[in-house]
């Protein structure tokens, strides 16, 4: 690994984080909050900028990145962002323990949405905006943003892009990776602004809440400004707007780009999008009839459908917003939601989880193996969207599934030492590993992760990083061969 080049580029990411924290002090000033809150954000930003400048100065030189350097930049960059990003929580005393502060920050940047905070209405708006902004930065990727805004990173930008963008394939919209990054961030920003405007003018939110929730929606993050999440507004219009944009955030953003450039047919030409859409619709109908038959919402079918649509979309896209306590739903509904937690959104979206395309390919592989069992001499080629799927991709996806299941099982065993019951232990792991947010029981949608001891929070913080960077980018750093020239 080229340590000098890696940490030089990490310094730029830290610089962006520092500038963003200072801008959040401006939000605090605009809302006439106490000077202490503004200074906490300014001090945090200045510390990040100074440290970034010092590291950047001493690591200057020519930048030539290999693939392994890309892994190092992304992993150490996200760790750096988490450390410095936790300073506003610590300085403002919003979160007392540094591990809990880093848990909250990593949850923001990885768009997990798991929180240790309660009584959110009492938190200063400057801190709230920083909390929401960590989601928005992390959704499309902070380093992908750096690739977009810093032209000189174009030479090694593909190494960063491959390591940070989720999914088994990395779509390039243009030959230049910096241009692709700009286009993706442009689509992302446009959809965020449109949602915020709809929440403001159609939903009745003020601009602050509208943008905070738009950040959380498009990043599939789930941090809200209310302790009761979106359910606090009890508005069918707000629920509908956020449900639609959560669905869109769970779609490959390259499809949105093609739609905006006059090619909307690309949506249903994409097999992953079709599977995602029809599976979600089927899940919503199942949840609706299941909770309605058990008397949810006093038997109101309309409310059951509304809560089911919002919850199913929130869970499968790994957003984590809530309007209903699904921990009180029938076991069949709860089990389906846990399955959806594992699945996640589409590749190239801001959603977490295993990704729909991986699940779809593995499902097709199982069918292929059954057919081969009946006819061992048959030649059956797997196809996706009419195109053959390379054996290398299938092997990679199978390995990803194995790693996911192994870490989930091992993590669940470890978390039994820090949680009150097995359901809490298992769902706390899948909720952080899949970047979902809420789990069940003691970490359910109406609870938080504050009661988990610091060591347990540290383990879950690591799981959030693993899940967001899809294992390989982080785990490869533990191989001795990675550090050899």
N, C-alpha and C positions, 0 to 999 in steps of 0.2 A: 504494500500500500504506500502511495506517495503521501506521507503524513503532512508535508508542508502544503501541498496543493489542497488536500482534504480540509485541513483546518483553516486555510485561507478562505475557502468558499463557505465554510461554516460561519466564519466571521461576518459574511455578508447577510446570511440569514438572521444572525443575532442582531445585526444593525437594523434590519427591517422590523424586527420585533421591538427593539428599543424605540424607534420612531413612532410605531403604532401606539405604544403605551403613553408617549407624550401627547399624541393626538387625543387619546382618551381623557387626558387631563383637561383638554379643551371642552369636551362634552360635560365634564364635571363643572367647569367654569360657567358654561352656558346655562346650566340648571342651578347656578348660584349655591353650590354645595360648599361645605366648610373648606377653608384653605388647606387643612390637613390632608383631605382626600386628594386634592389636586397635587400637593407636594409629594404624597406617597407615589402617585403615578409618575410624576416628573423624575423623582429620585430613582425609581425603578428603571425608567427609560434611559436616564443618563448613565447609570451603572452598566446597563447592557451595551450602550453605544461606546462607552469608554473601553470596556473589555473587548468589544468587537474591533475597535480601532487599534488597540495594542496588538492583539493577535494578528490582525490583518497586516499591520506594519512589519512585524517580525517574520511573516511567512510570505512576503512578496516574492515574485518570480514568475517564470513562465509556467502556464497551466496546460498540462497534457494529462488527460484523465483516461484511465483504463476502466474496464467494467467493475473491477473490484474497488476502485476509488469511488465510483458512484454509490456503491453500497455503504462505504464508510461515511461519505458526505451526508447521505440521507439519515443514517442511524445516529451519528453524532450530532447532526444538525437538529434532529428532533429532540434529542436529549438536552442539547443546549437551550433550545426554545422552551422546553419544559422548566428547566432550572431558572432561567431568567424570567420567564413568564409567570412564575409563582410569586415573584417579589411583591407585586401589588397586593396580593392576598395577605402576605405576611406583614408588610409594613402598615397596612390599614387595620390589621388585627381582625379582619373578616374571618380568617382561618388562623388558628393559633399554632398548630403543629406543622412544621415544614414538610413532613411526609404527606399529610393531608392536603397541603397547598399544592404540592407537585401532583398528587392524585387528581385534584380538580383541574389543574392546568393540562396534564396529559389527556384527561377526559375531554377537555375542550379541543385541543389540537388534533386528537385522533377522531373527533366527532362522535365520541362514545355517549356522552350525556349523563354518565353516572356522576352523582354528586355527593358531597359530604355536607352541603349547606341546607339549612332550613330557614324559615322566616325570611324568604327572599325579598319580601316587600320592604324590609328594613335595610337592605344593602344599598350603599350609595350608587347612583346611576353611572358614575364614571367607572366604578368597578364592574357593574353589570355590563356596560358596553364592552369593556375589555374581555369579560367572560364570553360574551356573544361573538366578539371578533376572533377569539381563538378558534371557535367553530368555523367561522367563514374562511380564515386562512387555511385551516387544516383540511377543509372539504376538498378543494381542488389541489391542495399541496403547496406549502410555503415555498419549497424549493422550486417547484414548477413556476410559481410566481416570480421567483428570482431569475429563472431562465427567461421569462417573458420580458422583464423590465431591465435586465442587465445584458446587453447584446454580446459582450465579450465572453459570456458563458456558452455561446452557441457552439463552440468547438466540442466541448464535453457535455453539452446539454442533454444529449440522448442518453448518456449513462445515468444522469440524475433522473430523467423522465422515466426510464425503465424501472429504476429502483423505487420510485415514489408512487407512480400511478398504479391503482389497483387493477387486478384482472389478469388472466393468462395471456392476453394479447394487448399490445399498445398501439392503438390506431394513430397514424400520422395523417393529419388532414392536408399537410403541405410537405414538400421536400425538406424545408428548414424547420428544425424542431422548435426554435425560438418563435417562429410564426405560428406553429401549431399551438404552443403554450399560450400565446396572446389570444388566439381565436377561442380556445377553450375557456380562458378566464373572461373573455368578452361575453360569451354566451352565459356563463355563470353569473356575472355581474348584472347583465340585462335582466335575467329571470329573477334575480334577487330584488332589483328595483321594481319590477312589475308586481311581484308579490307584495312588497311593502306598500305600494300605492293602493292595491286592492284591499289590503288589511286596513289601511287608513280610511279610504273613502267608502268602501262597501261594508267593511267589518266594524268600523267605528273606533278602532284603536288609535291612540295618539302616535305620532311619528316615531317616538323612541321605542315603544313596544312593538310597533309594526316592523321596524328594521331589525330589532333583536330577534323577533320570531322568524323573520325572513332569513336572517343569517343562519339560525338553527335549522330551518326547514331545508334550504337549498344545500346546506352542508350535511344533511341528515344527521344532525347533532342532537338536538332535543333540549338544550338549556333554555329555560323559560324565565321570565321576570316575575312569575307568580309561583307561589308554593304549590298550588293546585294545578300547575301547568296550564295547558290550554283550556282545561275544564273550568278554570276560574271564570272565564268569560261567558260560559253557558250560552253560546251563540251558534246557531245552525249555519249562519253565513261564514263566520270565522272557521268553523270546523270544515266546511266544504272547501274553502279557499286553501287551507293548509293541507287538506287531504289531497287535492289535485296537485299541488306543488310538491308534496312528498312523493307522490307517484312519479312525477316528472324528474325529480332529483334521483330517483332510483333507476333511471334509464341512462343508457350510454350517451354521454354528452355529444359525441360525434353525430348521433342521430338528430339531436336538436339542431346542431349546426347545419346539417343537410336540409332539415325542414325549413330553417330560417332562410336558406339560400334557394328555396323553391323546389325542394325534393321531399315533400312530406310522405311519399309512398315508401321511403326508406324504412319507416317505422315497421310496417307490417311485412316488409320484405326480410326483416331481421328475425330469425327463428328464436333468438333469446328474448326479444321483446314480446313475441307472440306467447311464448311459454310463461313469461313473467305476468303478462296481462291476464291470460285466461286462468292461470293458477290463483292469482290474487282475487279475481272475480268469484271463482269457485269457493275460495276460503271465506270471502265476505258473506256469501250466501249461506254457507255452512254455519258460520258463527252467528249470523242473524237468527236463523231458525232454531239453533241450539239454545241460545240465551233467551230467546222469546218463549220457547216452550217451557223454560224453567222460571218464567215470571219476571225476567229482568225488566227494569224501568216500568214496573207495575203493568206489564203486559203490552206496553206501547210498541207496536211493530215498527213504526217510523223511528222512534228513538233507538230501538235495538239495531236497526239497519245503520243509522247514523254512527252509533258507537262502534259497531262492528267494522264499518268501512274505515273509520279513522284509525282504530286500533290495529287492524290487519295491515293497513298501509304503513303505519308508524313502525310496526314490528318488522315487516319484511324488508323495508328500506333501512332498517336499523336507526331510525330517527329517535324514537324514544319519547316523543310527546305523548301526553295522556289526557283523555277526557273522561275515562271511566276506570274504575278499579277492577281490572280484569282478573285480579287474584280471587275475586268473589264469583267468577264465572264457573260453569260446570267443568269437570275435569277434562272432558273431551275438547272443549274450547281451549283450555289452558295448554293441553298437550299439543294441539295444532299450532298454537302461538310459539311454543318452544321449538317445534320443527321449523317454523318460519324464521326464528332467530338464527338457526344454523344456516339457512339458505342465503339470506341477504339479498342485496339488489343486483343489478346487472353489472357486468364488467364495464369499466370506463365511466361508471357513475360515481357519486360520492358516498354510496352505501357501503356498508361493511359486510361481514359474513363470508360464506364460502363463495358466493357469486352464483347467480342463476345459471350462467353458461357452464360452469363446472358441474353443477348438479344435473343439468340436462344431458351433458356428455356422458357422465357416469351412468345415468339412467339408460341411455342408448347402449352403452357398453354392456350393461347387465343383460339387456335384451339380446344383444349380439352373442354373448357367451351362452345363453340358453339355447339359441338357435344352433350354435356350433356344437353344443352338447348332444343335440339330436342328430346333427349331420356333421360329424367331425371333418369330413373332407371338403365341405363347402367353402367357397371363398366369399366372405361377406365383408364388404367395405363400409366403414362408418362414415356417414356424411352429415354435414351440418349446413343447412341452407343450400343444399345441392352441391356442396364442395366437400371433397374428401378431408377427413381429419387425420393429420399426420400422427403416426404412432408415438413420436416423441412428445407431442402435446398430451396425448392420452396418458402416457407414463408420468408426465409431469403433474397432471391433475390427480392421478391416483396417489402419487407421493404426497401431494398437498393434502388430500383427504386423510391419509394415514397420519401425517404430522398433526393435523387439526384434532383428530380423534385422540391421538396419544397425549397431546398436551392438555386437551380437555379432561381426559380421564385422570392424568397425573395431577393436574391443577385442582380438580374436584376433591381428590383425596387430601391434598395439602390444605385446602380451604376448610375442610371439616374441623380442623383444629382452631379455626378463627370465627366460625359461624355457629349459630344455635342448632341447625338441623341440616339434613342432607340436601333437601330441596334448595335451601338458601345457598349452600356450598356450590352445588352444581350450576345453578342459574347465575350465581355471581361470576363464575368462570366464563360461561357462554356469553353472558351480557357484556363482559369486558373483552374477551377474546374476539367476539363478533362485532364489537363496537356498537352495541345496541343501547345500553343504558340501564333501564330497569330490568330486574329479574322477577322472581317470585318470592313469596313469604317475607322474610326480614329485609330483602332488597327489592321489594315490589314497587309498583308504580306510585304508591302513596308513601313509600319509605325512602331511605337513602343509605349511603354506605358509611355514615359517620360512626356507627357502633362497631365497625370492624377495627380491630387493633392496628396500630401503625405498620407492623410487619406484614399483616394481611393486606393492607392497602398498598404497600410497596410491591407485593407480589402481583396484585391486580393491576397496578400501574404498568408493570413490565408486560403483562398480558395484553393491555391496551396497545402498547407499542408493537408487540408481536403481530397482533391482529391487523392493525392499520397498515403495516408494511409487509403483510402477508408472509411472515415467518422467514423466508429465505434471506431477505435483506438483513435481518438482525442475526439469525442463527449462524450465518456464514462467518460472522466475526468471532465465533467461538472455536473455529477450526484453526489449529496451529499453522496449517499451510497458507491461510489467508494472510498472515503477517510476514511470510517469507517472501523475499524479492524473487 
